[in-house]
Amino acid sequence: MSQEEPNYNQSAFNQENTVNPINLLFDEEWLRKGVEAEEKVGGNIGAGLDWGSGFGDLMLNLELLGRLTTLRISLNREVRLLLNDWNLGTATKIAVKTAREKLLQRLRLPAPEVKEHILIVLGKDELYGEEFISNREILRELLAVLLKQEDWETIAAVAGDSLKERIMYQVSVEKISA
């Protein structure tokens, strides 16, 4: 088979793997590529929150892992409530989505000072008796540490672009000349 001819058997196999990822475990080529990728970064492959060497301890402490989950859910809820209070109209939904993405970015790779604040909040037993953290003051303080000025500027820009897009769409639907 020449270099330019497509390998239909391999293509069909890859399509099957896309549908059934468990088959990748039996694909020697895919495993070899995975090992090579891991070696390129010194075995430092991960997903989710980057807690460095403390990740193993976090996984072994189910209560702490549960608290981290509750904290993340509570922060998402708080940023939604905050942006709803600002009465952004149709731009609220995209502003909330963007803010949540920024929060997740900051939680995945927390700066040392951010990690310190997170650990303090995780250590406050009184916050974790319910499904959500109800102390909005603590959540707002943590939001102020997590979301930097540049994050808020991005949120505002995305919301503004969304609103502009909505207005221009309405202008075209209503056939109003601009």
LONU-945991 format. One record per atom (N, C-alpha, C): x, y negated, z negated. Coordinates in steps of 0.001 Angstrom, whole numbers, plus 524288, in hexadecimal, padded with zeros to 5 digits. Last residue first. Example, Ala and Ser with C-alpha at 12.3 -4.5 7.8 and 13.67 -1.06 7.14 Angstrom:
<nodes>
83232808CA7E45883566804247E41C832647FFE27E142833868163A7E1888300C811947E1888339080CE47E188
</nodes>
This chain:
<nodes>
78BCA73CE57DA9378F4373B0B7D6757927D736807D84977E8773F4C7DCFE783AE73DCC7DEFF786D973B8F7DA85777D374A897D99B778B7745147D82677E1D743A47DA34773A37549F7D9EF774D6751AF7DEC67750774BD07DDB9772AD75B307D1F576EC0757107D23B76F6E753AA7D71B77B94761097D3CA77675763937D3D17722675F817D49678397759AB7D29A782ED75C4C7D7A577D9A75EEA7D8107820E756BD7C83C781D2752C37CC56780DB7555A7D19B783FC7603D7C34177EBA75DF97C30F77DFB759DA7C74478EB8760F07C53C78B29764F77C73378597762C77C7697925D758777BFAB79302758817C55778F8575CA47C7DE78FE175BC87B57E78D8B757057B7A878DDF757147BD9779636764BB7B4A27908A765217B40A78DC6760697B67E7A028760607B58A79E63764447B95379870764C17B93E7A03875A347AC817A0AF757BE7B1A179EA675B687B5E179FCF762327A4FA79B9275E637A55379B9B75BA27AAA37A95C7670E7A6E47A47C76A047A75479FD5766557A7FB7B05E75F227A4957B01F7613B7A9EB7AB09764337AAD27AE4F75E30799D27AD51759D779D607ACDF75B9C7A30A7B1BD767F2796407AC437666A795867AAD1761F67993E7BC4A76730798F37B91B76B6079B337B34F76A0479AC07BF3075E8F792C47BFBD75E64798767BC507628479B137BD41762397888C7BA7075DA478A907BAAA75D6D790837C46B76A7D7882A7BED776B827875C7BB9B7670A789A57CDB9764CD789637CC3E768C078D407C667769E678CE77CD6975EE9780487CD6F75C3D785577CBDF75FF9789B77CE13766C0778E67C945763AB779267C8EF760B277E4C7D84F769F777B0F7D3FA76DA777BAF7CED176AB577C377DE0D761267787D7DE05762DB77DF87D9AA766C777EFE7DC977610876D987DA7F75CCE770D17DA0C75E7F776887DA1276E7C769AC7DD45769C076A0A7DA8F765B976D887D445776EC761727D3717742C766607D64576EF0766427D7F8779EA757307D85477D5875BC57D81577A61760E37D5E0771C67505B7DB34773CA750B57DBED776E6755C67CB517704D751AA7CEC376BCD752617D47676D7D752E67C79C77A1874ECC7C717778647543F7CAC7773DC755697C98B77961744197CC8F77D117472F7CC3377BCF74D047C215771E6741767C79C770DD740667CB1177477743AF7B9227775A744467BA7A77289747207C03877119746467B96E77F6C73CD87B9B0780AA742697BB4477BE17459F7B83F7799C733B67BD0B77CA5734867BDB177DF973A4D7AE2A775B8735997B2867721E734BD7B7BC774EE735B17A79A77E2A735F97A8C177B7873AE37AD54777B073A4E7A66B78955730A27A8EA7847872F1B7AADE781A1734017A323792E27342779F4278EB4733F27A1967896C732707A73F79C0C73CB07A93379896738997A591793E27388D79DEC7A64473EF07A0F47A1C3740A47A32679F0973BE079A307AE61738AA79BA17AF6E73E1779F137AB1E740537A00E7AD0072BBD79BC37AD0B72F7C79DD07AE3B734F67A8B77AC30725B37A46D7AF54723A879FEF7AFF7727757B2327A63E726C77B1187AAE8729DF7ACE27AE66727967B55479E0B720977B35779CCE725CE7B10D7A184728A57B9E57A1837177D7B49779F65717317B22F79E3C71C8F7C4657A420719D87C0687A8377194D7BAD87A6237199E7CD3979F3C721727C91579D2571E1A7C4837A0F471DED7D46D7A2C3728CC7D5277A445723517D0E27A26071FA47D1EC79E0E732167D0FD7A3B2731977D1637A58772BF37D5AB7940E72FE67D006794EA7305D7CEBC79AB372FD87E072796537300D7DE037941172B567D8267950872B707E1BB799C573A417E2A779D71735EE7E04D79B6E730D77DFC17907673FAB7DC5B79504740757DCED798C473BE37E83078A6073C717E2D3788C973B1F7DF1178D6373B927F06B79053740EC7F04778F5273B487EAC478DD17398B7EE3D78F8074B747EDF4794A6748FA7ED9379414743037F084784F774CBB7EB21786CF74D827EA6978C0A74ACB7FB2A784DF74B257F7DB781CD747997F21F783627480F7FE8B78BC7753817FF6F78D0774DF07FBED789FC74A2E7F44C78D7975D107F91B78AEE75B577F9C578C0A755837EEA07992E761E47EE75794B875E4B7F3E2792A375D047EA2E79E5276B627EFA879CEC76A7D7EFF279845766C77DF6C79FC7769D57E2BA7A40776BD17E8747A31176AAA7DB6879643766B77DB7379A90762F77DEFB79F0B764BE7DC5A7905A76FC37DF2C78EA576B0D7DF6F792FE766F97D5BA795E7776777DB4079527777C97DE6A793D5772EF7CC4C794A37710B7CE87799DE771A47D4507998A773117CADC789D4772507CB6F78C2C76D1B7CE0F7917B76D6F7C9A47894F77D287CE19786B477AAE7CF15788E8775347C03C78EC577E1D7C4F3790B8780C27C9D378E5D77E457B9B0788227786F7BA9878D74776917BF6E78FDD7791B7B9EB77F5A77EFD7BBEA77EFB7799E7BD12784667776D7B4F878369787E17BA66781A67882D7BCD478155782C27AAF778556783CC7AE0678995786297B3CD78826786477A80577B3D780CA7A87977F5C77CDA7ABDF783CC77EF27A7CA7767D78A9C7AB427746E7868A7AC27778917825579FFF77C0378F9C7A55277C89791987A94377A7278DA079752778BB789307989C77E45789F179E4377EFC78BBE7970D76DAA789EB7981E77056784FD799FD775E6785CE793DB768BE792B479971769ED7925779AC976D0278D657899B7661E7919078AC976AB3794BC7908C76C397948578BE8760287854A788387619678969789EC7666E78C577918C75DA077CCE7942675D2A781DB790B075EC2786707904B75BD07717F78C5575ABE7757578EB7759C377AD97962975E6F76928797F7759F476C2E79457758B2770B879231767AF76566790FF762DE762857927475E00765A17971776EA776C337916676DD576C9E78FCD768C9769E37A12E76E37768257A03276C0D76D5579A5D76B4676E5F79F307732175E557A18A76DEA75EB07A04C76B61763F379B8077CFD7612B798277796C75E3279A1C773C975E997A49D780C77663579F9F7805B7691379C0077C86766507ABAB780CB75E227ACB877D57762907A7CA77CB4765DD7A6BE78847757AC7A75A782E3755E77A86777F2D75A6F7A7937916E75D907A26678F6475C1F7A2C97899C75AAF7B25E7928B75DC17AF6779212762AA7AA0F78FB6761AD7B426793AD753147B65478F2B755D97B38C78E4F75B087AEFF79D2C751507AD317986E74EA97AF44793867514E7B51A7A3FB757267AF8D7A359758777AD7379E487561C7BE8F7A2EC751857BE4E7A199757177B8A97A0A6758CB7BB6B7A67E7479B7BD6A7A12F7484A7BD0179F8374E037B8C67B0D0749B37B4CD7AD37747AF7B67B7A78E7487C7C2D37B45974C997BE777B495750517BA297B0CB74EB77C8047B2F7743357C9D77B031747DA7C5937B00F74C037C27D7B9EC73CEE7C2557B44E73BC67C40B7B11A7407C7C5687C35B741937BFE57C1C1741807BF517BBF17407A7D0017C32473F117CE747C32F7448B7C8B87C182745127CF1B7C3CE734347D1697BF26736907CFF47BEBE73C567CAAA7CDCA733687C7E77C9467313F7C9F37C43C733B37D23B7D44C737D57CD3B7D39773A877CA267CEF1738697DE687D47E7394E7DB147D1F4735797D5DA7D0A17381A7E3697D838741DF7E2BD7DBD273D7F7DF137D999739587E3E27CF817482D7E0B27D3EE749E47DFB67D7CF7457A7EAF47C971742577E5A47C795743357E20D7CC1C744BB7F4057CF527432C7F19E7CE9373E0C7EBF67CCDA73E8B7F5AC7CE0674E007F4D47D33C74BC97F2337D2E9746797F7727C32074EA17F2E57C57C7511D7F1B17CADC74EDA8005F7BE8A74B0C7FC2A7BF45747427F7687C1FF74981806D47BCA175348807E77C1507502D803A17C25374C287FD117B5EC75A6A8027A7B7A2759E7802F97BC99756BC7F3447B35C75CAA7F4C77B2B7757377FA257B504756377EC067AF57765E47F1927B087765627F3467AF6475FCD7DFE17B4E0769687E2C07B1507660D7E8687B2FF765827DFAB7BABC776167DD117B8AE771787E0A67B51376E6E7E9B57C3BA779227E5077C0E277AA37E28B7BEE6775A37F6E87C68977D447F2917C668779A07EDFA7C37C77BE5803CF7CA6E77DC37FEEB7C9FE780AB7FA827CA1B77CB680F6F7CB3477C8E80BFE7C75377A29807237C67F77D86817197D133780B9813067D3E577DC680F157D03977B4E81D057CA367869681F1F7CC52781B481B0C7CEF277E52818EE7C7F678FFB817F57C43278BBF819B07C6517867A81BEA7D06E7960581D637CB2A797B681CC27C7287935C816EA7D8DB7914C81C897D8467909481E5C7D2CE7920580CBD7D7607951480DBB7D6FA78F79813867D62278E6780E567D94F79F9F80C727D42679DF180D817D354798258115C7E3D279F34814F17DFE07A137813587DA6979F688080D7E83F79B7980CCE7E89E79847810C77E49179A098018A7E60F7A413800537E40579EE6805107E40C79B508063E7EBDC7ABE58060D7E6297AC5B804E37E39C7A714804537F5DC7A7DB809B47F4207A8A3809E57EE277A8F97F9497F6167A8407FBF67F6607A32F801987F46E7A3997F7E37F5D67B31A7F5BB7F1A07AFDE7F86D7F1877AA867FCC97FF4E7B5D47FEB57FA5B7B7F27FCD57F5CA7B4977F67F806E87B0BE7FBF58063C7AF3F7FE2D801087B11D7EA80806DD7ABFB7ED28804EE7B0A27F2CA8039A7AF237E507808D97A3327E72B80D627A5F17EA0E80BD97AAEA7E14C7FF7879FF97E4B08025179C617E74A806FF79EF97DA3B7FCA87A78C7DF6B7FA457A7AC7E3347FD257A4197D0E98012F7A4D17D424803E57A8B07D9A3801927A9097CC427F9E279EAB7CEB97FE4279BFF7D23D8014F79FBB7C7137F2CA7A5397CC607F1967A3737CF1D7F6247A0B87BFBB7F3D87AF3A7C08F7F7397AAB47C6267F6867A8B77C01B7EBD67B6967BB117ED5C7B4787BBBD7F0757AF6D7CA937EB7C7B8787C7F07E6AA7B7127C2B47E7E87B48A7CC7D7F58F7BBA37CE987F3CF7B6A47CC007EECE7B4D17C7C87F5527C5727C59E7F8C67C16E7C7807F71F7BC097CE7F7EE6B7CA4E7C9087ECEF7C9A57C6847F04E7C56F7D79E7F4797CA4A7D7757EFA87C7437D1E27EDCD7C66A7D4987FC777D13B7D5D27FDCA7CBCE7D58F7F8F07C85B7D3637F6D47DA587CEC67F9617D81B7CFB97FAB27D2667DDD47F3EC7DB967D9CF7EFEF7DB027D4E77F2377D8837E2947FD9B7DD087E3FA7FA897D8697DFD47F65F7D75B7DDAA800367E68A7DD1D803A37E1FB7DE4B800A37DCF87E0B87F8597ED547DB437F8C37EBD67DA7D7FC387E7117E9D77F0297EEE37E99F7F5457EC677E41A7F5F27EA3D7EB417E9CB7FB257E9367E9F87F5D57E8FC7EF8E7F3E07F7167E804801CF7F22E7EAEF801837F0307EAEE7FBEC800917E360800A57FC277E005801E37F6F27E2D6801A4807D17EB257FECD807027E7317FAC6802097E41F7FBAF8028A7F78480380805C87F2D9803D7804657EF057FF7D80357804A180000800008000080000803797FB3080000
</nodes>
